[in-house]
């Protein structure tokens, strides 16, 4: 489903070149549950951003569902990202002025989904993620766990091929973090592809496949 070949990402800081990714080769099959671990600055989030089409590689090729997406223009990348990829972030990235249900519905509005279909999907997602009683609350009226549930429901609203989660429990207490992980793992059990970036070994080992990065390169790839 995902195939990265010789991916490089170089940033220029003043006159210095910073190699965030170095010759990354990676294949991820549909339905895998994968964790991406490594120390700060190892390239985990950069790799996730490339996979999520939020950033372009400096060199190499990226194929998603058999289509080379490396050279797509910004509009085409936005369409592919909207249709195939869902994102969950450490700090939720919810729109502060919108309610929970409006945040969940937003990707569908931007994609032009028919209003009747939006209402059907929204009702299902609110029920699935236990948010019916909080549907009309803004993020500042929700707990951290509720905000992350809204973020996961929003990520699932377009029926993505893959869910990318960047430190999804990093801003939560242990108990709430376990609940959020259980929701992501449910996505996997239902056939979704889930990639989790984490510093936490206890979280990382729950995945069926575990990658470790150091200095922009994948140095180990273990499977259960």
C-alpha positions in Angstrom: 0.0 0.0 0.0 2.8 2.4 1.0 6.2 2.1 -0.7 9.0 4.6 0.0 12.2 4.2 -2.1 15.4 6.1 -1.3 13.6 8.9 0.5 15.8 11.9 1.6 14.7 15.0 3.3 17.2 17.9 3.6 16.5 21.1 5.4 18.7 24.2 5.0 19.3 26.1 8.3 21.4 29.1 7.3 24.3 27.7 5.4 24.1 24.3 7.0 22.3 21.2 5.5 20.3 19.1 8.0 19.6 15.6 6.7 16.4 14.7 8.5 15.8 11.5 6.4 18.6 9.5 4.8 17.8 6.9 2.1 14.7 5.5 3.7 13.2 2.4 2.1 9.9 1.2 3.6 6.9 -0.8 2.6 3.7 -0.9 4.6 1.0 -3.3 3.7 -2.7 -2.6 4.1 -4.0 -3.5 7.6 -0.6 -3.3 9.4 -0.3 -1.8 12.9 3.2 -0.2 13.0 5.0 1.9 15.6 7.8 4.3 14.8 10.3 4.9 17.6 13.6 6.6 18.2 15.2 9.5 20.1 14.2 13.1 19.6 15.6 14.3 16.3 15.8 10.9 14.7 13.4 11.7 11.9 10.2 10.0 13.1 7.9 13.0 12.7 9.5 14.0 9.4 9.0 10.5 8.0 5.3 10.6 9.2 4.9 14.0 7.5 6.2 12.6 4.2 4.0 9.5 4.4 1.1 11.8 5.2 1.8 14.1 2.2 2.3 17.0 4.5 5.9 17.4 3.4 7.7 16.5 0.2 10.9 14.5 0.1 14.0 16.1 -1.3 14.8 12.9 -3.2 13.4 9.4 -3.7 9.9 8.1 -4.7 6.7 7.5 -2.8 3.9 5.2 -4.1 0.5 5.1 -2.3 -2.0 2.4 -3.3 0.1 1.8 -6.5 0.2 5.4 -7.5 3.4 7.5 -7.6 2.5 10.6 -5.6 6.0 12.1 -5.5 5.5 14.7 -8.2 1.9 15.6 -7.7 1.0 19.3 -7.5 -0.4 20.8 -4.3 -4.1 20.4 -5.3 -3.7 16.8 -6.3 -1.8 16.1 -3.0 -4.6 17.7 -1.0 -7.1 15.4 -2.7 -5.2 12.3 -2.1 -4.5 13.3 1.5 -8.2 14.1 2.1 -9.4 10.8 0.6 -6.8 8.4 1.9 -5.1 9.7 5.1 -6.4 10.5 8.6 -4.2 12.3 11.1 -4.2 12.2 14.9 -1.8 14.6 16.7 -0.5 15.0 20.3 -2.1 18.4 20.7 -5.4 17.4 18.9 -5.3 20.4 16.4 -9.0 21.0 16.8 -10.6 24.2 15.6 -11.2 26.1 18.9 -14.3 28.0 17.8 -16.1 24.8 16.4 -18.0 22.3 18.4 -17.1 18.6 18.6 -19.5 17.7 15.9 -18.4 20.6 13.7 -14.8 19.5 14.0 -15.7 16.0 13.0 -17.8 17.2 10.1 -15.2 19.7 8.8 -13.2 17.3 6.5 -16.5 16.2 4.9 -17.6 19.8 4.4 -14.3 20.6 2.7 -14.6 17.5 0.5 -18.1 18.5 -0.6 -19.8 15.4 0.9 -23.6 15.6 0.5 -25.3 17.1 3.6 -27.5 14.0 4.1 -24.5 11.7 3.9 -22.6 14.0 6.3 -25.4 13.8 8.9 -25.4 10.0 8.6 -21.7 9.7 9.1 -21.6 12.2 11.9 -24.3 10.5 13.9 -22.4 7.2 13.5 -19.1 8.6 14.5 -20.5 10.5 17.5 -22.0 7.2 18.7 -18.9 5.1 18.0 -16.6 7.4 19.9 -19.0 8.1 22.8 -19.3 11.7 22.0 -23.1 12.2 21.7 -23.4 14.0 25.0 -20.5 16.3 24.1 -21.4 17.0 20.4 -22.1 20.7 20.9 -19.2 21.4 23.2 -16.2 23.3 22.0 -12.6 21.9 22.7 -12.1 24.2 25.7 -15.2 22.5 27.3 -13.8 19.0 26.7 -11.3 16.9 28.6 -8.0 15.9 26.9 -9.3 12.4 26.3 -12.6 13.7 24.8 -10.6 16.1 22.5 -8.5 13.1 21.3 -11.7 11.1 20.6 -13.0 14.0 18.6 -9.7 14.0 16.7 -9.9 10.3 15.9 -13.5 10.6 14.8 -12.5 13.5 12.6 -9.6 11.4 11.2 -12.1 8.6 10.3 -14.8 10.8 8.8 -13.6 10.3 5.2 -13.0 6.6 5.5 -9.2 6.8 5.1 -6.8 4.1 3.9 -4.4 4.8 6.7 -4.3 6.6 10.1 -1.1 8.4 11.1 -0.8 9.2 14.8 2.0 11.4 16.1 2.5 10.9 19.9 -1.3 10.5 20.3 -1.1 9.9 24.1 1.7 12.4 24.8 -0.6 15.0 26.2 -2.8 12.6 28.2 -2.6 10.8 31.6 -1.8 7.1 31.5 -5.4 5.9 31.9 -6.8 8.2 29.2 -3.9 7.3 27.0 -4.7 3.7 27.2 -8.3 4.4 26.2 -7.1 6.4 23.2 -4.7 3.6 22.2 -7.6 1.1 22.4 -9.6 3.3 20.0 -6.7 3.3 17.5 -6.3 -0.4 17.9 -10.0 -0.9 17.1 -9.4 0.9 13.8 -6.7 -1.7 13.1 -8.8 -4.6 14.1 -11.5 -3.3 11.7 -9.0 -3.6 8.9 -7.4 -0.1 9.0 -3.7 0.6 8.6 -2.3 2.4 11.7 1.1 4.1 12.1 1.9 5.5 15.6 5.0 7.6 16.3 5.9 7.3 20.0 8.8 7.8 22.5 7.1 5.4 24.8 8.5 1.8 24.5 5.4 0.4 26.3 3.2 1.9 23.6 5.5 1.0 20.8 5.7 -2.7 21.6 1.9 -3.0 21.4 2.2 -2.6 17.6 2.7 -5.8 15.5 5.6 -4.2 13.6 8.1 -1.9 15.2 10.6 0.4 13.4 13.4 2.3 15.1 15.0 5.3 13.7 18.4 7.0 14.4 19.8 10.0 12.6 17.2 9.9 9.8 17.6 6.2 9.0 15.6 3.1 9.9 18.0 0.9 11.9 15.7 -1.9 12.9 12.4 -3.4 11.7 10.8 -6.1 14.0 7.6 -8.0 13.7 5.5 -10.0 16.2 
